[in-house]
Every structure is written in structure tokens, then in C-alpha cells.
Amino acid sequence: MTRVEKRLLILWFALAFVVWNGVHDMRMHDTVRGYLLDNAMSYAGVGYGVDMRQYLRRGRLDAIVFSTAWSLGVFLAGIVTMWTYRKHVCTR
């Protein structure tokens, strides 16, 4: 593996990490907002009460699954890019 490929690998890994953090944060934000809305509706007498632990546990699992899927997609796109670079650019 050349020095350029090592740097590309580090950059793609860093980008995948940033994507994981961003998607996880967005999904957890949506979960907390949904919990607060359901709780407010319960206090207003419009909806049923929800258990905080159960609601946030489901939201955390959802956030982990979605963020892992997105970051793996980005990382695999980087690996394919590096493979294409090695196959077509390095041989010329």
C-alpha cells in the first residue's frame, strides 16, 4: 500500500466516523423530540403516557443501526474509490 493510499484510507475512515456521529446525533435528537412530544400530549390528556427508558432505548438502537449503515456505506464507497484508483491510475 502506497503512502497516498494510506492517507486516503485514513481520510475515508475519518469521514465515515464524522458521518456516524452526525447521523447518530440526528436520530437521537429526533427520538428525544418525539418523547417530549408524546409526554406533552399525555399531560394535555390527548395521548397515552410513554416510558422514558423504553422509548429512549428503542431510539438509541435505531440511531446506532442507522448511523452504522450510513457510515459503512460511506466507508465502502471510499474503499471502492481506492480500489479503482489502484486498478486504473497506478497501472498507467
Beta strands, then each sheet from edge to edge (+ up, - down):
end
